[in-house]
Each structure stands twice: as structure tokens, then as C-alpha cells.
Amino acid sequence: MLNIFTLANGRLVQEEIESLEELKRFQPIWVDLESPTVEEKRWVTQHYGLSIPEDATDDDLEESARFYEEDNGELHIRSDFLVDIDDDPRAVRVAFILNLVNDSLKSKGVLFSIHDDDVPVFRLVRLRARRAPGLIEDAKEVLLKLYDADAEYSADTLEGIYDELKLVSTQVLSGDVTDAKASEVLAAIARQEDLNGRIRRNMLDTRRAVSFMMRSKMLNAEQFEDARQILRDIESLDSHTAFLFDKINFLMDATVGFININQNKIIKIFSVASVALLPPTLIASVYGMNFKFMPELEWEFGYGFGIGLMICSALIPMLYFRKRGWLK
């Protein structure tokens, strides 16, 4: 899908392009290529003189090649944007290309974004730019607003993690944690820990991208201050992710502790049963000896006496253990 965005009365207007002729009719500030076809890439290359790298959205791209400037003045930035889906949270790699200095190319002043999946942050920025006149003034502003919205989206996701951990905490601290419930709790904690880690990595990537924009001296004074505010927001999010990691570790330790307590209860029951059966075993062993002179062997009630003695020797330790509370 090839979408272009132009400014009209201070608002961002979206146009979906289906041919090269339609592309030539507009003067956009943002061209968004979502899962572009070979033909759509060819239109952009032919009209704007833009070279789209084949590995633009590869996940295994070297870190050193994620932020660089081409000889023709194009700035290339590869960034990850968080997608918080319940069953499949992930980061989507987006490649940005921005030409601010080369007047010989039609791409000057236009932000190009290439990605394979839909990104919620992009929808959020487009919605705000349509409703708020003057929110976006140029291509650099679009890029900054995307990073700002990414930090905000991560903050909202962190709040969701905290709410989920609050529910888990209620289950764990209730004290009635069975093995089945503990398994569910550990799975929930693991999901939130994974998402929290993704957010932290995403914020690290965003910080590096915004810092690169500041170092490249492409921002005016107002935009530079906006970039500094984004970095301050990211710093506060880092502290919050650290707090959530501590809370996750506490809940994990508490859940494992309850599992150990349940296992200890089982082991205690087996231990008590083993001790209680020792006296009957001793009595049975004595009467199982093959001595010639044993008075009870000729006794009419010897068998009943032996059985009763073994039962009593088992009940007395059990009653004692129960009185001491060791069977609970």
C-alpha cells in the first residue's frame, strides 16, 4: 500500500496512490509505504529518484548501519516501533529516508517510511494531524511526532502491564495458591516480563534515533527542544520499566515460594507417614523372626494381639503429630 500525506490548511491529508500519474499530482511531505509491491517501489524510485535499500526492514541489520547519511544527502534511519497485541506483542522495523539538502532530487523535504506491518503509532499521528491544525509543519515534524507518539504508546502499554501485574499480585498475595493457579500466574508474569523487556529495548532504539536527529543538526530550535522533551520522557519510562522488573521478580519469587510450600506439605505428609509406620514395621519384624521359643506363637489370641499392637503403635504417633499441628 502506498499512501501520501499533504498539508492542507495546516492539517495532514491522506491520499492513496494507485498509479504513477496520481503520484505526480501531489506535493507530499510524507510518503508511507506499507508492505509495498515492486511496482510501488518503482513508482517512488522513478518519480523521486529515491533508492530504497533491499534490506530496509531486515531485523538482523547491523546496528552501525541503522543511522547514516548517504553521499547524496539522504538521511537513513531504521527504528523499531512497538505493536502491543495480546497474543503476539512485537516490534516492527521501519526504515525512514529523509532528504533535506539535495535540491536536485524531488525527494527534498519529503519523509519516506517503509515497513511490512501496520504500526498503531502511525495511525495515531495521522489521526491527530487531521484533527489539530498546525500540529505538523514539515517532514522533520512528522518524524518527531512519530517518535513522540511511540514513547506515549509505550507509556500506555506500561500502564497496561502494571494493571495486569496488579491482578496477578492479588492472586498471589491471597495466600491460596494451588499448583494449577501458580502455573497460570507464572505464565502471566512471563508474558508481562517479555512485554516490559520489549518496551525497554524499543525505548533504547528511540533514544538513539532521536539523538541521531539532534546530532545531525537537522532540527530548528523549537524542534530541538521537542526532541529533548522526548528524551526526558524516555528517561522516565526507563525508571518505570526498572520498577516493573522489580515487581515482576518479586511476584515470581513469591509464586515459586508458594510452589515450594505446597511441595513441602506433600513431603511432610510422606515423612509423617513414614515415621508413623516405623513402630508397626518394628513389631512385624520382631514377630517375623524365626526363633524357636516365642511365647505368643502358641497363644490363641497372639495374632489379634500382634495386629492390635501394630495399629496402636501407628495411631499413637499420628495423634501426637496431629496435636503438634504437623499434619496441617
BAKOL-190620 format. One record per residue (C-alpha): residue number from 1; residue in one letter; x, y, z. Coordinates in steps of 0.05 Angstrom, whole numbers, always signed. Layout:
<pts>
+-----+----+--------+--------+--------+
!   i ! aa !      u !      v !      w !
+-----+----+--------+--------+--------+
! NUM !  a !      X !      Y !      Z !
...
+-----+----+--------+--------+--------+
</pts>
This chain:
<pts>
+-----+----+--------+--------+--------+
!   i ! aa !      u !      v !      w !
+-----+----+--------+--------+--------+
!   1 !  m !     +0 !     +0 !     +0 !
!   2 !  l !    +26 !    +69 !    -20 !
!   3 !  n !     -2 !   +128 !    +18 !
!   4 !  i !    +20 !   +200 !    +12 !
!   5 !  f !     +4 !   +257 !    +60 !
!   6 !  t !     +0 !   +330 !    +42 !
!   7 !  l !    -12 !   +393 !    +84 !
!   8 !  a !    -78 !   +429 !    +72 !
!   9 !  n !    -98 !   +487 !   +118 !
!  10 !  g !    -48 !   +461 !   +170 !
!  11 !  r !    -78 !   +392 !   +170 !
!  12 !  l !    -49 !   +326 !   +145 !
!  13 !  v !    -89 !   +299 !    +87 !
!  14 !  q !    -82 !   +227 !    +64 !
!  15 !  e !    -84 !   +204 !     -8 !
!  16 !  e !    -80 !   +132 !    -31 !
!  17 !  i !    -40 !   +125 !    -95 !
!  18 !  e !    -56 !    +72 !   -148 !
!  19 !  s !    -13 !    +95 !   -206 !
!  20 !  l !    +49 !   +136 !   -222 !
!  21 !  e !     +6 !   +190 !   -254 !
!  22 !  e !    -32 !   +200 !   -189 !
!  23 !  l !    +34 !   +205 !   -151 !
!  24 !  k !    +57 !   +262 !   -196 !
!  25 !  r !     -4 !   +304 !   -180 !
!  26 !  f !    +14 !   +316 !   -107 !
!  27 !  q !    +68 !   +351 !    -67 !
!  28 !  p !    +70 !   +309 !     -3 !
!  29 !  i !   +111 !   +317 !    +60 !
!  30 !  w !   +105 !   +244 !    +78 !
!  31 !  v !   +103 !   +182 !    +34 !
!  32 !  d !    +86 !   +118 !    +72 !
!  33 !  l !    +99 !    +50 !    +40 !
!  34 !  e !    +66 !     -6 !    +79 !
!  35 !  s !    +85 !    -75 !    +51 !
!  36 !  p !    +99 !    -41 !    -16 !
!  37 !  t !    +97 !    -80 !    -81 !
!  38 !  v !   +154 !    -80 !   -131 !
!  39 !  e !   +113 !    -34 !   -175 !
!  40 !  e !   +100 !    +16 !   -119 !
!  41 !  k !   +174 !    +18 !   -103 !
!  42 !  r !   +188 !    +31 !   -177 !
!  43 !  w !   +140 !    +90 !   -177 !
!  44 !  v !   +175 !   +122 !   -118 !
!  45 !  t !   +244 !   +109 !   -147 !
!  46 !  q !   +224 !   +136 !   -215 !
!  47 !  h !   +189 !   +199 !   -191 !
!  48 !  y !   +232 !   +219 !   -132 !
!  49 !  g !   +299 !   +190 !   -152 !
!  50 !  l !   +299 !   +153 !    -86 !
!  51 !  s !   +340 !    +90 !    -75 !
!  52 !  i !   +304 !    +41 !    -28 !
!  53 !  p !   +354 !    -10 !     +2 !
!  54 !  e !   +334 !    -82 !     -6 !
!  55 !  d !   +348 !    -95 !    +68 !
!  56 !  a !   +309 !    -34 !    +91 !
!  57 !  t !   +266 !    -72 !   +141 !
!  58 !  d !   +311 !   -131 !   +157 !
!  59 !  d !   +312 !   -149 !   +231 !
!  60 !  d !   +384 !   -172 !   +231 !
!  61 !  l !   +412 !   -107 !   +205 !
!  62 !  e !   +477 !    -86 !   +238 !
!  63 !  e !   +469 !    -31 !   +290 !
!  64 !  s !   +523 !    +11 !   +256 !
!  65 !  a !   +481 !    +14 !   +192 !
!  66 !  r !   +417 !    +37 !   +224 !
!  67 !  f !   +434 !   +111 !   +226 !
!  68 !  y !   +474 !   +141 !   +169 !
!  69 !  e !   +477 !   +194 !   +115 !
!  70 !  e !   +486 !   +179 !    +41 !
!  71 !  d !   +532 !   +218 !     -5 !
!  72 !  n !   +472 !   +250 !    -38 !
!  73 !  g !   +448 !   +279 !    +28 !
!  74 !  e !   +395 !   +228 !    +45 !
!  75 !  l !   +388 !   +211 !   +119 !
!  76 !  h !   +372 !   +138 !   +133 !
!  77 !  i !   +343 !   +117 !   +200 !
!  78 !  r !   +320 !    +47 !   +218 !
!  79 !  s !   +276 !    +45 !   +280 !
!  80 !  d !   +233 !     -6 !   +317 !
!  81 !  f !   +161 !    +12 !   +336 !
!  82 !  l !   +123 !    -27 !   +388 !
!  83 !  v !    +60 !    -65 !   +369 !
!  84 !  d !    +23 !    -88 !   +431 !
!  85 !  i !    -23 !   -146 !   +411 !
!  86 !  d !    -46 !   -192 !   +466 !
!  87 !  d !    -26 !   -257 !   +433 !
!  88 !  d !    +34 !   -230 !   +394 !
!  89 !  p !    +69 !   -168 !   +420 !
!  90 !  r !   +127 !   -149 !   +375 !
!  91 !  a !   +169 !    -94 !   +346 !
!  92 !  v !   +161 !    -72 !   +274 !
!  93 !  r !   +223 !    -47 !   +238 !
!  94 !  v !   +212 !    +18 !   +199 !
!  95 !  a !   +261 !    +49 !   +151 !
!  96 !  f !   +259 !   +125 !   +144 !
!  97 !  i !   +292 !   +164 !    +88 !
!  98 !  l !   +295 !   +240 !    +90 !
!  99 !  n !   +329 !   +288 !    +42 !
! 100 !  l !   +336 !   +359 !    +68 !
! 101 !  v !   +395 !   +387 !    +28 !
! 102 !  n !   +396 !   +359 !    -43 !
! 103 !  d !   +355 !   +407 !    -87 !
! 104 !  s !   +367 !   +364 !   -149 !
! 105 !  l !   +320 !   +310 !   -123 !
! 106 !  k !   +245 !   +315 !   -118 !
! 107 !  s !   +250 !   +278 !    -52 !
! 108 !  k !   +276 !   +340 !    -16 !
! 109 !  g !   +232 !   +357 !    +43 !
! 110 !  v !   +194 !   +291 !    +39 !
! 111 !  l !   +196 !   +237 !    +92 !
! 112 !  f !   +193 !   +166 !    +66 !
! 113 !  s !   +175 !   +108 !   +112 !
! 114 !  i !   +179 !    +35 !    +92 !
! 115 !  h !   +151 !    -22 !   +136 !
! 116 !  d !   +120 !    -90 !   +128 !
! 117 !  d !    +65 !    -87 !   +181 !
! 118 !  d !    +14 !    -37 !   +205 !
! 119 !  v !    +40 !     +7 !   +261 !
! 120 !  p !    -10 !    +35 !   +312 !
! 121 !  v !    +34 !    +96 !   +325 !
! 122 !  f !    +28 !   +117 !   +252 !
! 123 !  r !    -48 !   +114 !   +256 !
! 124 !  l !    -47 !   +156 !   +320 !
! 125 !  v !     -3 !   +211 !   +289 !
! 126 !  r !    -46 !   +213 !   +226 !
! 127 !  l !   -109 !   +220 !   +267 !
! 128 !  r !    -81 !   +276 !   +310 !
! 129 !  a !    -53 !   +313 !   +249 !
! 130 !  r !   -121 !   +312 !   +215 !
! 131 !  r !   -156 !   +339 !   +277 !
! 132 !  a !   -105 !   +390 !   +301 !
! 133 !  p !    -86 !   +445 !   +252 !
! 134 !  g !    -13 !   +466 !   +256 !
! 135 !  l !     +9 !   +404 !   +293 !
! 136 !  i !    +56 !   +386 !   +235 !
! 137 !  e !    +93 !   +436 !   +192 !
! 138 !  d !   +145 !   +395 !   +154 !
! 139 !  a !   +174 !   +326 !   +144 !
! 140 !  k !   +220 !   +333 !   +205 !
! 141 !  e !   +160 !   +348 !   +247 !
! 142 !  v !   +126 !   +284 !   +223 !
! 143 !  l !   +186 !   +242 !   +244 !
! 144 !  l !   +190 !   +275 !   +313 !
! 145 !  k !   +115 !   +265 !   +324 !
! 146 !  l !   +122 !   +192 !   +307 !
! 147 !  y !   +177 !   +183 !   +359 !
! 148 !  d !   +137 !   +224 !   +409 !
! 149 !  a !    +75 !   +181 !   +397 !
! 150 !  d !   +118 !   +118 !   +403 !
! 151 !  a !   +141 !   +140 !   +473 !
! 152 !  e !    +68 !   +155 !   +491 !
! 153 !  y !    +45 !    +87 !   +464 !
! 154 !  s !    +99 !    +53 !   +505 !
! 155 !  a !    +77 !    +91 !   +567 !
! 156 !  d !     +5 !    +67 !   +556 !
! 157 !  t !    +29 !     -4 !   +548 !
! 158 !  l !    +69 !     +1 !   +613 !
! 159 !  e !     +5 !    +23 !   +648 !
! 160 !  g !    -28 !    -39 !   +620 !
! 161 !  i !    +28 !    -82 !   +647 !
! 162 !  y !    +20 !    -51 !   +715 !
! 163 !  d !    -55 !    -66 !   +714 !
! 164 !  e !    -42 !   -139 !   +695 !
! 165 !  l !    +10 !   -146 !   +749 !
! 166 !  k !    -39 !   -117 !   +799 !
! 167 !  l !    -88 !   -173 !   +784 !
! 168 !  v !    -32 !   -224 !   +789 !
! 169 !  s !     -9 !   -194 !   +855 !
! 170 !  t !    -80 !   -202 !   +883 !
! 171 !  q !    -79 !   -276 !   +865 !
! 172 !  v !    -10 !   -288 !   +893 !
! 173 !  l !    -19 !   -250 !   +958 !
! 174 !  s !    -86 !   -282 !   +973 !
! 175 !  g !    -46 !   -340 !  +1001 !
! 176 !  d !    -89 !   -394 !   +968 !
! 177 !  v !    -42 !   -411 !   +911 !
! 178 !  t !    -51 !   -481 !   +884 !
! 179 !  d !     -3 !   -513 !   +835 !
! 180 !  a !    -53 !   -501 !   +778 !
! 181 !  k !    -62 !   -428 !   +797 !
! 182 !  a !    +13 !   -420 !   +805 !
! 183 !  s !    +23 !   -446 !   +734 !
! 184 !  e !    -26 !   -393 !   +707 !
! 185 !  v !     +7 !   -339 !   +748 !
! 186 !  l !    +76 !   -356 !   +724 !
! 187 !  a !    +52 !   -355 !   +651 !
! 188 !  a !    +20 !   -287 !   +661 !
! 189 !  i !    +83 !   -260 !   +695 !
! 190 !  a !   +127 !   -286 !   +639 !
! 191 !  r !    +83 !   -251 !   +586 !
! 192 !  q !    +88 !   -185 !   +622 !
! 193 !  e !   +163 !   -192 !   +633 !
! 194 !  d !   +172 !   -204 !   +558 !
! 195 !  l !   +130 !   -144 !   +540 !
! 196 !  n !   +166 !   -100 !   +591 !
! 197 !  g !   +232 !   -121 !   +561 !
! 198 !  r !   +208 !   -105 !   +491 !
! 199 !  i !   +187 !    -35 !   +514 !
! 200 !  r !   +254 !    -22 !   +545 !
! 201 !  r !   +290 !    -44 !   +481 !
! 202 !  n !   +243 !     -2 !   +439 !
! 203 !  m !   +256 !    +60 !   +482 !
! 204 !  l !   +331 !    +48 !   +475 !
! 205 !  d !   +323 !    +47 !   +400 !
! 206 !  t !   +280 !   +110 !   +400 !
! 207 !  r !   +330 !   +147 !   +443 !
! 208 !  r !   +386 !   +130 !   +394 !
! 209 !  a !   +344 !   +153 !   +335 !
! 210 !  v !   +325 !   +220 !   +367 !
! 211 !  s !   +396 !   +231 !   +389 !
! 212 !  f !   +419 !   +220 !   +318 !
! 213 !  m !   +370 !   +272 !   +293 !
! 214 !  m !   +396 !   +322 !   +345 !
! 215 !  r !   +469 !   +308 !   +326 !
! 216 !  s !   +455 !   +316 !   +252 !
! 217 !  k !   +434 !   +389 !   +264 !
! 218 !  m !   +372 !   +380 !   +221 !
! 219 !  l !   +324 !   +408 !   +273 !
! 220 !  n !   +307 !   +481 !   +286 !
! 221 !  a !   +307 !   +509 !   +357 !
! 222 !  e !   +234 !   +490 !   +372 !
! 223 !  q !   +242 !   +420 !   +343 !
! 224 !  f !   +307 !   +411 !   +382 !
! 225 !  e !   +271 !   +427 !   +446 !
! 226 !  d !   +215 !   +377 !   +427 !
! 227 !  a !   +269 !   +324 !   +416 !
! 228 !  r !   +299 !   +338 !   +485 !
! 229 !  q !   +229 !   +330 !   +516 !
! 230 !  i !   +222 !   +263 !   +481 !
! 231 !  l !   +288 !   +241 !   +512 !
! 232 !  r !   +265 !   +264 !   +581 !
! 233 !  d !   +200 !   +223 !   +572 !
! 234 !  i !   +241 !   +162 !   +552 !
! 235 !  e !   +285 !   +170 !   +614 !
! 236 !  s !   +223 !   +170 !   +658 !
! 237 !  l !   +198 !   +107 !   +623 !
! 238 !  d !   +265 !    +73 !   +636 !
! 239 !  s !   +255 !    +84 !   +710 !
! 240 !  h !   +185 !    +56 !   +706 !
! 241 !  t !   +208 !     -7 !   +668 !
! 242 !  a !   +260 !    -18 !   +722 !
! 243 !  f !   +206 !    -13 !   +775 !
! 244 !  l !   +163 !    -63 !   +737 !
! 245 !  f !   +222 !   -111 !   +731 !
! 246 !  d !   +230 !   -108 !   +807 !
! 247 !  k !   +156 !   -121 !   +816 !
! 248 !  i !   +157 !   -179 !   +767 !
! 249 !  n !   +217 !   -210 !   +803 !
! 250 !  f !   +180 !   -203 !   +870 !
! 251 !  l !   +117 !   -237 !   +843 !
! 252 !  m !   +159 !   -291 !   +810 !
! 253 !  d !   +196 !   -305 !   +875 !
! 254 !  a !   +131 !   -304 !   +915 !
! 255 !  t !    +97 !   -353 !   +867 !
! 256 !  v !   +157 !   -400 !   +867 !
! 257 !  g !   +156 !   -395 !   +943 !
! 258 !  f !    +84 !   -418 !   +946 !
! 259 !  i !   +101 !   -476 !   +899 !
! 260 !  n !   +157 !   -496 !   +946 !
! 261 !  i !   +109 !   -492 !  +1006 !
! 262 !  n !    +59 !   -538 !   +970 !
! 263 !  q !   +115 !   -587 !   +955 !
! 264 !  n !   +140 !   -584 !  +1027 !
! 265 !  k !    +69 !   -601 !  +1051 !
! 266 !  i !    +69 !   -663 !  +1008 !
! 267 !  i !   +139 !   -683 !  +1031 !
! 268 !  k !   +118 !   -671 !  +1103 !
! 269 !  i !    +59 !   -717 !  +1096 !
! 270 !  f !   +103 !   -772 !  +1068 !
! 271 !  s !   +153 !   -761 !  +1124 !
! 272 !  v !   +100 !   -764 !  +1177 !
! 273 !  a !    +70 !   -827 !  +1146 !
! 274 !  s !   +139 !   -859 !  +1144 !
! 275 !  v !   +153 !   -844 !  +1217 !
! 276 !  a !    +83 !   -867 !  +1238 !
! 277 !  l !    +94 !   -934 !  +1204 !
! 278 !  l !   +161 !   -948 !  +1236 !
! 279 !  p !   +133 !   -977 !  +1301 !
! 280 !  p !    +85 !  -1026 !  +1265 !
! 281 !  t !   +143 !  -1046 !  +1220 !
! 282 !  l !   +187 !  -1059 !  +1281 !
! 283 !  i !   +133 !  -1102 !  +1314 !
! 284 !  a !   +120 !  -1141 !  +1249 !
! 285 !  s !   +195 !  -1152 !  +1243 !
! 286 !  v !   +201 !  -1179 !  +1314 !
! 287 !  y !   +145 !  -1230 !  +1304 !
! 288 !  g !   +174 !  -1248 !  +1237 !
! 289 !  m !   +238 !  -1274 !  +1270 !
! 290 !  n !   +250 !  -1349 !  +1266 !
! 291 !  f !   +266 !  -1361 !  +1340 !
! 292 !  k !   +243 !  -1427 !  +1368 !
! 293 !  f !   +218 !  -1401 !  +1436 !
! 294 !  m !   +168 !  -1343 !  +1426 !
! 295 !  p !   +111 !  -1346 !  +1476 !
! 296 !  e !    +60 !  -1313 !  +1431 !
! 297 !  l !    +67 !  -1366 !  +1377 !
! 298 !  e !    +28 !  -1416 !  +1418 !
! 299 !  w !    -22 !  -1364 !  +1445 !
! 300 !  e !    -93 !  -1369 !  +1419 !
! 301 !  f !   -100 !  -1293 !  +1415 !
! 302 !  g !    -29 !  -1280 !  +1391 !
! 303 !  y !    -48 !  -1260 !  +1320 !
! 304 !  g !   -101 !  -1210 !  +1343 !
! 305 !  f !    -54 !  -1184 !  +1396 !
! 306 !  g !     +0 !  -1170 !  +1344 !
! 307 !  i !    -48 !  -1135 !  +1296 !
! 308 !  g !    -77 !  -1092 !  +1352 !
! 309 !  l !     -7 !  -1075 !  +1377 !
! 310 !  m !    +13 !  -1052 !  +1308 !
! 311 !  i !    -50 !  -1010 !  +1300 !
! 312 !  c !    -39 !   -976 !  +1367 !
! 313 !  s !    +34 !   -963 !  +1352 !
! 314 !  a !    +13 !   -928 !  +1288 !
! 315 !  l !    -44 !   -888 !  +1318 !
! 316 !  i !     -5 !   -861 !  +1378 !
! 317 !  p !    +47 !   -824 !  +1335 !
! 318 !  m !     -8 !   -798 !  +1288 !
! 319 !  l !    -46 !   -770 !  +1347 !
! 320 !  y !    +17 !   -738 !  +1374 !
! 321 !  f !    +33 !   -707 !  +1305 !
! 322 !  r !    -37 !   -681 !  +1300 !
! 323 !  k !    -34 !   -649 !  +1369 !
! 324 !  r !    +30 !   -614 !  +1349 !
! 325 !  g !     -2 !   -590 !  +1285 !
! 326 !  w !    +47 !   -626 !  +1239 !
! 327 !  l !     -9 !   -656 !  +1195 !
! 328 !  k !    -35 !   -588 !  +1171 !
+-----+----+--------+--------+--------+
</pts>
